[in-house]
């Protein structure tokens, strides 16, 4: 149970929290008794967000939160930090309570593994047991992704991701296996080995399986580049500073897997994470090298900083061998997607129009928006190679998110397998209500909602 989420009991007397739209404040004011009106007379609707109303004995009787709209998921996103110590219970219809409670709980997140932070002292009482369970499962998963991304690379290398997935498999009764170092070559995962071989932290392919073997097959693939120096095509210092987050795709699929298993969806789940560090050493792969992939396609290395698609392509080829009912990958893949959509709107590509439409609708309903970008086949010519079947990146920076997605599509049978590819930032650059600066799960709630609708038992 989250330290900020409390089940109701006879011993608890939570303070009610009422949400009022700013344009309805005068109407609300007119309905209050003389004491409340006297207390609220000097409240500045334009500048203040919360009104703390005392009881006659001086205790806190009620909190009134002013908001532009009651439809915003994040109306309570800053409340955990703003409210004094105590127990609180939101007022409103069930849908509003659950929505605003989620914003409150996500806003209470703090990454305190390396720095002592004073915990917030406001806690939320949720009366509906089913709602409480849903909130807990969602918040646990999102905060897991945040923790994984925020952890410094020294403590979040391939072996650490392996520990996380193994613990998850044990908790939910799944099976976990991994291929380490040269085992990748023995089992024909050459591109994962190629990218990770220069690091002292051996490259790995992490593999988690869970669920009824006869259920529809759902396979999740996550880019697990635990730190990306750029390789021999070295990143500048500014571009390397936050590359601990380059395993954000892995963090997303691990968190999504936790949600799937906690909800006991009717799937045969498989999670594949190619986990590497893209380091610089005497045996680092080079521009101009050619590698034969698991699928058999040869790839010329045009740029060692386009390593994510290399580790993903072998994992996607393996995923395809089982002909899953749905194949989903998450990756912090391109700066081009950030240029197109900014850092707060995750882009995705899909080989199935209906899946894409349903996913977009799920995101809109949950205020977890995702945006579809095109698999524009004309751009395939941009990663042509004179010495190999394809190159690992396009000949121009224009349309970089699309050419990266088209590269990955070469390793998926999109005609037989519905495929979704997410290109995400996995990081909040600015503080927003409910979304502190640092690691973030983007599109995760939308994706789970879609899966829940598709695979509910």
LINLIN-V82295 format. One record per helix or strand of 2 or more residues. SS is the DSSP state (hx for helix, st for strand). FROM is the first residue (numbers start at 0). TO is the last residue. If there is no record, write none. Layout:
BEGIN
((SS,FROM,TO) (SS,FROM,TO))
END
This chain:
BEGIN
((st,4,6) (st,14,20) (hx,21,29) (hx,33,39) (st,49,53) (st,59,66) (hx,78,81) (st,85,89) (hx,93,106) (st,121,125) (hx,128,149) (hx,152,154) (hx,157,171) (st,174,179) (hx,182,185) (hx,189,195) (st,203,209) (st,215,227) (hx,236,239) (hx,242,261) (st,266,277) (st,289,291) (st,297,299) (hx,307,320) (st,325,330) (hx,334,340) (st,345,349) (hx,352,365) (st,369,371) (hx,376,382) (st,389,390) (hx,399,408) (st,417,422) (st,426,427) (st,437,438) (hx,443,454))
END
